[in-house]
Every structure is written in structure tokens, then in C-alpha cells.
Amino acid sequence: MARSDQRSYRVGPGLRSGCGGTAMKKRTIRDIDVAGKRVLLRVDYNVQVDHGAVVDDHRLRESVPTIQALRAAGACTAICSHRGRPNGVVMESLRNEPLARHLSGLLGVPVATARDCIGPEVDAAIRALRPGELLLLENVRFHAGEEKNDPGFARQLTAIADIYVNDAFGTAHRAHASIVGVSRLLPAVAGLLLEREVDYLTRVTVNPERPFAIVLGGAKMSEKLEILLHLCGLADVICIGGGIANTFLKAQGMDVQDSLVEDDKLDVAREILARVAARPGQQLLLPTDVVVSYGSPDSGNVMTVPATQVPSGWRILDIGVDTVEAFGRALRPVRTVVWNGPMGMFEHDRFAQGSLELARIFGWLRATTVVGGGETAAVVARAGVADRISHISTGGGASLAMLEGKPLPGVEALLDR
């Protein structure tokens, strides 16, 4: 279908009930009629599979509302996703069939599968779909044209589709064929998950309810520097832990011994500290006590010391109890807070307590709480407070890009309202 035909689609009444307000400036599935139409639905099912079983189904569960809405409205839905990095070749371990079985269990309806995502057999399978039926296509990254955003591959993906729906927030920062290329060929709108992700992350970065706080962790300052620079002037409270904090501690003149530090970012850390000091009322909190290790993280010696007294040869791998309490006190009055990155080497139980305790504090805040994807989502899940968080993002790289103030190609390519 030509791009010029896109605006001929009328609003789909079956998708409008219960619709709330949205900050998103793009059209969604609520704005089109999908009854009897062949819908190409892009999701992000890039999840780990172990012996045929999905290890963490968060992304699959988050896609269910969009799929259910399309089914209820009478769409014939072909679902496509990538998994892993097969680099344009077929890898049996990265096939999508296990995802179809798991998705079928979540939905309580059959989900058929295809052995490819393009070609005559796939086109025939999509044509055979009846309203409400689902077909999961094969891994789109089995074709090199996907990551190259090849127009020919995009045309094959959309050969017999009527409408394109992007619900793959986790991949919305990639200019790939199934994200951007297809949007030039079909009426392209957002799914409910993509809409919710963009709404929440816009809410906390454009005009947040105050006081507004950001909590940043993770290993490297370079990975979160753009967020700091973008939100530093907006936040009332900034809490920094993880490996990022080591660079700030060293910038303040502390000897962090063998801890991970990015020496080339010391001047930037000093600049940020100076910016905060020049703003009355703004707080930037760093660890005052730290959990340090000597030797292997699994079997070495571990103790908690003041951040100013890291012993020679030891390294910081978590924040201490006093720091967690200080962060909690600073966060208690806030009305909006976003957290990205664990407070320590979370993958080792000995250095997970700072992250877990902070997650429990998050769970009881009377605020809009937004948690970045990846490891931070794993932290709140392990702490047992996921159901108390306002929004847990499904997209690590995409959420980072939004927090940095960058546009997402996959969102920009959709139809404007």
C-alpha cells in the first residue's frame, strides 16, 4: 500500500474504549480501524531461551495488551521480532518457535509459527489468517537486510500487509528495516507498550512533577554521562552509585584504590559537581560508605568501610547501609524519580544488597517511579517490588536514548497525530 493511502484509514472504535490521555504525538492502534486487516506487528522478543524455555518473559507479557487489542478488533496479526545477533545467518538456537509456545500460554490461544519472515510461503500463511488469529514470523535478523535497513528486505516484509504496528520499544533506537524501513511503506502506528514507554519517559524528562530525582548506577560513567548532562539541570536530587560513583569520588580527591575509575572523565565529573554546587537547593549524593573486596568477587575478603578509607589493593563493589539510608532520606519527598543502573556488582550476591535495599525503598515511595530496563529491571524483580513500580521499561538502549534527550528513529518514523 502506498504511503499516500495511509490517512484513508478511519479511527478504529474497537480500540478506543478506556483510552486515557497521552503525551505521545504519534498515532497508535487506537487511531485506526484494523478489522479484517493484515497487521505486521513488530515486537521486541529479544529474550534468553534455555533448553526451549523462556528465562524471563517480561517483554512477552508487556506485549500482550497490544496483541489482545488487535485480536479483539478483528485484525489478522503477523508478529515479527529479532533475537540475538545472528549476523544475517540462520542459527537454530535463535529461532522464534519457543517464543510462540510461551506466548500461546500467556494468551490462551494458539500462536502459529513460520520458518522464515519473508517469501511466498510466509505470504501464504499470512493470507490464510482469519480475524483474531496470530502468526509469529521467524527471527528477522536471519536476514542481513534487517540491520542494514535494506529497502528490498522491508518491501518483502510488507508484501501483503495492510498496516504496520511498532510495539518494539526496546529496539526503537535502531534504524533497522523492520523498525524504520517498513514505516515508509505502510500506515505506521504505535502499539500500546510503545505508547506507554514514550509517555512515561517523556513525563520524567520534559516536565516532571517536582521534586524530581534521578538515580544512576552501573559500571561506567561514559555510559550514563549523556543522561547526567541532559538531566543535571532538571533534577532536584541526584543519587549516584555503582562504578560511576568511583569516578566522582576520585574527582573529589578520594583514593578509591583498585576500584573501577574512568580517569578521562574526571574533569567532566568535577564540572558536574561544580554545576550542582552553584544551584541552591539541588542535591548530589555520593556513597559515604562502601562495600569493598580483596581478591575474587566470589571468594575474596569483603568488608564495609567509609568511602574515604578504602584499603590499599581493595576495590569498591557496592554501596553501604549508611549510603542506602541517605539515598532513601533524600528520595522520600520526591514526586517523580527515574532509576537506571544497579548500585554495585549486582550479579554477585555479596554485592547485591545495596541495589536490593534501594529497590525496596523505591517500592514504597509515594511518587511516579520509572525504572530503566536491563539490570535495573532485574533488581526490582529480585527485590519483589516490581508490582509497586509505576513503570519498568522494556528497553535498555532505547530508554537510555530518551533519558539523554535523543529522538528514537522507530518512533519518529510513525504517523503524526
C-alpha positions as CSV (number, residue, x, y, z in Angstrom):
1,M,0.0,0.0,0.0
2,A,1.4,3.4,-0.9
3,R,2.3,5.9,1.7
4,S,-0.2,8.4,0.3
5,D,-3.0,6.0,1.2
6,Q,-2.2,6.0,4.9
7,R,-4.6,8.7,6.0
8,S,-7.6,6.9,4.4
9,Y,-7.9,4.6,7.4
10,R,-10.7,5.6,9.8
11,V,-10.4,5.6,13.6
12,G,-11.0,2.1,15.0
13,P,-13.8,2.3,17.5
14,G,-13.0,-1.1,18.9
15,L,-9.7,0.2,20.3
16,R,-10.9,3.4,21.8
17,S,-12.7,2.3,24.9
18,G,-10.8,3.0,28.1
19,C,-8.4,5.2,26.3
20,G,-6.7,7.7,28.6
21,G,-4.7,10.8,27.7
22,T,-1.3,10.5,26.1
23,A,1.7,12.8,25.7
24,M,2.7,10.8,22.6
25,K,2.4,12.8,19.4
26,K,2.2,9.8,17.2
27,R,-0.8,7.8,16.1
28,T,-1.5,4.5,17.9
29,I,-3.7,1.5,17.3
30,R,-6.5,3.5,18.9
31,D,-6.5,5.8,15.9
32,I,-7.0,3.2,13.1
33,D,-9.5,0.6,12.1
34,V,-7.8,-2.8,11.9
35,A,-10.9,-5.0,11.4
36,G,-10.1,-7.6,8.8
37,K,-6.8,-6.0,8.0
38,R,-3.4,-7.8,7.9
39,V,-1.3,-6.2,10.5
40,L,2.5,-6.5,10.7
41,L,3.3,-6.2,14.4
42,R,6.9,-5.5,15.4
43,V,7.7,-6.6,19.0
44,D,10.9,-6.9,20.9
45,Y,11.2,-10.6,22.0
46,N,15.0,-10.5,22.3
47,V,14.9,-12.8,25.4
48,Q,17.0,-15.6,26.6
49,V,15.8,-19.2,25.9
50,D,17.3,-22.1,27.9
51,H,16.5,-25.7,26.7
52,G,13.4,-24.4,24.9
53,A,12.1,-22.4,27.8
54,V,11.9,-18.6,28.1
55,V,14.1,-17.5,31.0
56,D,12.5,-14.0,31.6
57,D,9.1,-13.3,29.9
58,H,8.8,-9.7,30.9
59,R,8.9,-8.4,27.3
60,L,6.4,-11.0,26.1
61,R,4.0,-10.2,28.9
62,E,4.3,-6.5,28.2
63,S,3.3,-7.1,24.6
64,V,0.1,-8.9,25.5
65,P,-2.2,-5.9,25.8
66,T,-1.5,-4.8,22.2
67,I,-1.9,-8.3,20.9
68,Q,-5.2,-8.7,22.7
69,A,-6.5,-5.4,21.5
70,L,-5.6,-6.3,17.9
71,R,-7.3,-9.7,18.2
72,A,-10.5,-8.1,19.8
73,A,-10.7,-5.6,16.9
74,G,-10.5,-8.3,14.3
75,A,-7.0,-7.9,13.0
76,C,-5.1,-10.8,11.3
77,T,-1.8,-10.3,13.0
78,A,1.7,-11.4,11.9
79,I,4.2,-10.8,14.7
80,C,7.9,-10.2,13.9
81,S,10.9,-9.9,16.2
82,H,14.6,-10.4,16.3
83,R,16.6,-12.5,18.8
84,G,20.3,-12.1,19.4
85,R,22.9,-11.2,16.8
86,P,22.9,-14.0,14.2
87,N,24.5,-11.5,11.7
88,G,22.3,-12.5,8.7
89,V,22.6,-16.3,9.0
90,V,20.2,-18.9,10.4
91,M,21.1,-20.1,13.9
92,E,18.9,-22.9,15.3
93,S,19.5,-21.6,18.8
94,L,17.9,-18.3,17.9
95,R,14.7,-19.4,16.3
96,N,11.5,-17.9,17.5
97,E,9.5,-21.1,17.9
98,P,10.0,-21.3,21.7
99,L,8.6,-17.8,22.0
100,A,5.4,-18.8,20.1
101,R,4.8,-21.6,22.6
102,H,5.3,-19.3,25.6
103,L,3.2,-16.6,24.0
104,S,0.4,-19.0,23.4
105,G,0.4,-19.9,27.1
106,L,0.2,-16.2,28.1
107,L,-2.7,-15.5,25.7
108,G,-4.5,-18.8,26.0
109,V,-4.8,-19.1,22.2
110,P,-2.7,-20.8,19.5
111,V,0.2,-18.9,18.0
112,A,1.3,-20.4,14.7
113,T,4.9,-20.1,13.5
114,A,6.7,-19.6,10.2
115,R,10.1,-20.9,9.3
116,D,11.0,-17.5,7.7
117,C,9.8,-13.9,7.9
118,I,9.6,-13.3,4.1
119,G,8.9,-15.3,1.0
120,P,5.9,-16.9,-0.8
121,E,5.2,-19.5,2.0
122,V,5.1,-16.7,4.6
123,D,2.9,-14.6,2.4
124,A,0.5,-17.5,2.0
125,A,0.4,-18.2,5.8
126,I,-0.4,-14.5,6.4
127,R,-3.2,-14.6,3.8
128,A,-4.6,-17.6,5.4
129,L,-5.0,-15.9,8.8
130,R,-8.6,-15.2,9.9
131,P,-9.5,-12.2,12.1
132,G,-8.1,-12.7,15.6
133,E,-5.5,-15.3,14.6
134,L,-1.8,-14.9,15.2
135,L,1.4,-15.9,13.3
136,L,4.9,-15.4,14.8
137,L,7.4,-15.0,12.0
138,E,11.0,-16.2,12.1
139,N,13.9,-14.1,13.5
140,V,14.2,-11.1,11.2
141,R,18.0,-10.9,11.9
142,F,18.5,-14.1,10.0
143,H,18.5,-11.8,7.0
144,A,21.4,-9.3,6.6
145,G,18.9,-6.7,5.2
146,E,17.3,-6.2,8.6
147,E,20.2,-4.4,10.3
148,K,21.2,-2.7,7.1
149,N,17.7,-1.2,6.8
150,D,17.6,-2.6,3.3
151,P,14.6,-1.2,1.3
152,G,14.2,-4.5,-0.6
153,F,14.0,-6.5,2.6
154,A,11.5,-4.0,4.0
155,R,9.3,-4.4,0.9
156,Q,9.4,-8.2,1.3
157,L,8.3,-7.9,5.0
158,T,5.4,-5.7,4.0
159,A,4.5,-7.6,0.8
160,I,0.9,-8.3,1.8
161,A,0.4,-6.4,5.0
162,D,-2.1,-3.5,5.3
163,I,-0.9,-1.8,8.5
164,Y,2.4,-1.7,10.5
165,V,2.3,-1.5,14.3
166,N,5.5,-0.9,16.2
167,D,5.4,-2.1,19.8
168,A,9.2,-2.8,20.0
169,F,10.3,0.0,22.3
170,G,13.5,-1.9,23.2
171,T,14.6,-1.6,19.5
172,A,13.1,1.8,18.7
173,H,16.6,3.4,18.8
174,R,17.7,1.2,15.9
175,A,17.2,2.3,12.3
176,H,16.6,-1.2,11.0
177,A,14.3,-2.4,8.2
178,S,11.6,-3.8,10.5
179,I,11.6,-0.7,12.6
180,V,12.1,2.2,10.1
181,G,12.1,0.8,6.6
182,V,8.6,-0.7,6.8
183,S,7.2,2.6,8.1
184,R,7.9,4.2,4.7
185,L,5.7,1.5,3.0
186,L,2.7,1.1,5.3
187,P,0.4,3.2,7.6
188,A,2.7,3.0,10.7
189,V,1.3,3.5,14.2
190,A,2.4,2.7,17.8
191,G,1.3,-0.2,19.9
192,L,0.1,0.2,23.5
193,L,3.5,-0.7,25.0
194,L,5.5,1.7,22.8
195,E,2.9,4.4,23.7
196,R,3.2,3.8,27.4
197,E,7.0,3.7,27.3
198,V,7.3,7.0,25.4
199,D,4.6,8.6,27.7
200,Y,6.4,7.7,30.9
201,L,9.9,8.6,29.8
202,T,8.6,11.9,28.3
203,R,6.9,12.6,31.6
204,V,10.0,12.2,33.6
205,T,12.3,14.1,31.3
206,V,10.3,17.0,29.9
207,N,8.0,18.3,32.7
208,P,8.2,16.1,35.7
209,E,6.2,16.7,38.9
210,R,8.6,18.1,41.5
211,P,10.7,17.4,43.4
212,F,12.3,15.3,40.7
213,A,15.2,12.8,41.3
214,I,17.4,10.7,39.2
215,V,19.3,7.7,40.5
216,L,22.2,6.4,38.3
217,G,24.4,3.4,38.7
218,G,26.1,0.9,36.5
219,A,29.8,0.2,35.8
220,K,30.9,3.1,33.6
221,M,30.3,6.8,33.8
222,S,30.7,7.1,30.0
223,E,27.5,5.0,29.6
224,K,25.4,7.5,31.7
225,L,27.3,10.7,31.0
226,E,24.7,12.0,28.5
227,I,21.9,11.4,30.9
228,L,23.8,13.3,33.6
229,L,24.5,16.2,31.3
230,H,20.9,16.3,30.0
231,L,19.1,15.9,33.3
232,C,21.6,17.6,35.7
233,G,19.9,20.9,35.4
234,L,16.4,19.5,35.7
235,A,16.8,17.2,38.7
236,D,16.3,18.4,42.3
237,V,18.1,15.3,43.7
238,I,20.8,13.2,42.1
239,C,21.9,9.9,43.7
240,I,25.0,8.2,42.1
241,G,26.2,4.7,42.9
242,G,27.9,1.8,41.2
243,G,31.1,2.2,39.3
244,I,30.1,5.7,38.2
245,A,30.4,6.9,41.8
246,N,34.0,5.9,41.9
247,T,34.9,8.4,39.3
248,F,33.1,11.2,41.2
249,L,34.8,10.1,44.5
250,K,38.2,10.3,42.9
251,A,37.3,13.7,41.3
252,Q,36.7,14.9,44.9
253,G,40.2,13.8,45.9
254,M,39.4,10.4,47.5
255,D,41.7,7.4,46.9
256,V,39.5,4.6,45.7
257,Q,42.5,2.3,45.3
258,D,41.8,-0.6,42.8
259,S,38.2,0.4,42.1
260,L,37.0,0.9,38.5
261,V,37.6,4.5,37.6
262,E,37.4,6.4,34.2
263,D,40.3,8.8,34.6
264,D,39.4,10.5,31.3
265,K,36.1,11.5,32.8
266,L,37.4,13.2,36.0
267,D,37.2,16.7,34.6
268,V,33.6,16.1,33.5
269,A,32.8,14.8,37.0
270,R,34.3,17.9,38.5
271,E,32.3,20.1,36.1
272,I,29.0,18.4,37.1
273,L,29.9,18.7,40.8
274,A,30.5,22.4,40.3
275,R,27.2,22.8,38.4
276,V,25.3,21.3,41.3
277,A,27.2,23.3,43.9
278,A,26.2,26.5,42.0
279,R,22.5,25.6,42.2
280,P,20.8,26.4,45.5
281,G,18.7,23.6,46.8
282,Q,20.0,20.9,44.4
283,Q,21.5,17.8,46.0
284,L,24.0,15.4,44.5
285,L,24.6,12.4,46.8
286,L,27.6,10.0,46.5
287,P,28.4,7.0,48.7
288,T,29.7,7.7,52.2
289,D,30.3,4.1,53.0
290,V,31.1,1.3,50.5
291,V,31.4,-2.5,50.4
292,V,34.9,-3.4,49.3
293,S,36.5,-6.6,48.2
294,Y,40.1,-8.0,48.0
295,G,40.5,-10.9,45.6
296,S,37.8,-12.7,43.7
297,P,34.3,-11.3,43.9
298,D,33.1,-14.9,44.6
299,S,35.6,-15.9,47.3
300,G,37.7,-12.9,48.3
301,N,37.6,-10.9,51.5
302,V,34.7,-8.4,51.9
303,M,34.0,-5.6,54.4
304,T,32.3,-2.2,54.6
305,V,34.4,0.9,55.1
306,P,33.9,4.7,54.8
307,A,34.4,5.9,51.3
308,T,37.4,7.9,52.4
309,Q,39.2,4.8,53.8
310,V,39.4,2.2,51.1
311,P,42.4,0.0,52.0
312,S,45.3,-0.4,49.6
313,G,44.6,-3.1,47.0
314,W,40.9,-3.3,47.7
315,R,38.1,-2.2,45.3
316,I,34.6,-0.8,45.7
317,L,31.8,-3.2,44.6
318,D,28.7,-1.9,46.3
319,I,27.2,0.9,48.4
320,G,27.0,0.5,52.2
321,V,24.0,0.7,54.6
322,D,24.6,4.3,55.5
323,T,24.6,5.3,51.9
324,V,21.3,3.4,51.2
325,E,19.7,5.2,54.1
326,A,21.0,8.6,52.9
327,F,19.6,8.0,49.4
328,G,16.3,6.9,51.0
329,R,16.0,10.1,53.0
330,A,16.7,12.2,50.0
331,L,14.2,10.4,47.9
332,R,11.4,10.3,50.3
333,P,9.9,13.7,49.5
334,V,10.2,13.4,45.7
335,R,7.2,13.2,43.4
336,T,9.0,11.8,40.3
337,V,12.1,9.6,40.2
338,V,13.9,7.6,37.5
339,W,16.5,4.9,38.2
340,N,18.9,3.4,35.7
341,G,21.8,1.1,36.7
342,P,22.5,-1.0,39.8
343,M,24.4,0.3,42.8
344,G,27.1,-2.4,42.7
345,M,28.2,-5.7,41.1
346,F,24.6,-7.0,41.3
347,E,25.3,-10.3,39.6
348,H,27.2,-11.4,42.7
349,D,25.1,-11.9,45.8
350,R,27.7,-10.5,48.1
351,F,27.4,-7.1,46.3
352,A,23.7,-7.0,45.6
353,Q,22.4,-5.7,48.9
354,G,22.8,-2.0,48.2
355,S,20.7,-2.4,45.0
356,L,18.1,-4.6,46.6
357,E,17.6,-2.3,49.6
358,L,17.3,0.7,47.4
359,A,14.8,-1.1,45.2
360,R,12.7,-1.8,48.4
361,I,12.8,1.9,49.2
362,F,11.6,2.6,45.6
363,G,8.7,0.3,46.2
364,W,7.4,2.4,49.0
365,L,7.9,5.9,47.6
366,R,4.7,7.9,47.0
367,A,5.9,9.1,43.7
368,T,5.9,8.3,40.0
369,T,8.8,5.7,39.8
370,V,10.3,4.8,36.5
371,V,13.0,2.1,36.2
372,G,15.2,1.6,33.2
373,G,15.4,-1.7,31.5
374,G,18.0,-4.5,31.7
375,E,19.8,-4.9,35.0
376,T,17.7,-2.3,36.9
377,A,14.5,-4.2,36.0
378,A,16.1,-7.4,37.2
379,V,17.0,-5.6,40.5
380,V,13.4,-4.6,41.3
381,A,12.1,-8.0,40.2
382,R,14.5,-9.8,42.5
383,A,13.7,-7.4,45.4
384,G,10.0,-8.3,45.0
385,V,8.7,-4.8,44.4
386,A,8.1,-4.8,40.6
387,D,4.4,-4.5,41.1
388,R,4.9,-1.4,43.2
389,I,6.9,0.5,40.5
390,S,4.9,2.9,38.2
391,H,6.8,1.8,35.1
392,I,9.6,-0.7,34.3
393,S,11.0,-0.1,30.9
394,T,11.5,-3.0,28.5
395,G,14.2,-1.1,26.6
396,G,17.7,-0.6,27.9
397,G,19.3,1.2,24.9
398,A,16.0,3.0,24.0
399,S,15.3,4.2,27.5
400,L,18.9,5.5,27.7
401,A,18.4,7.4,24.5
402,M,15.2,9.0,25.7
403,L,16.8,9.9,29.1
404,E,19.7,11.5,27.1
405,G,17.1,13.6,25.2
406,K,17.7,11.8,21.8
407,P,15.0,11.0,19.3
408,L,14.2,7.4,18.6
409,P,14.2,6.5,14.9
410,G,11.5,3.9,15.4
411,V,9.1,6.5,17.0
412,E,10.0,9.3,14.6
413,A,9.0,7.1,11.6
414,L,5.4,6.7,12.8
415,L,2.5,8.7,11.6
416,D,1.9,12.0,13.4
417,R,-1.4,12.6,15.2
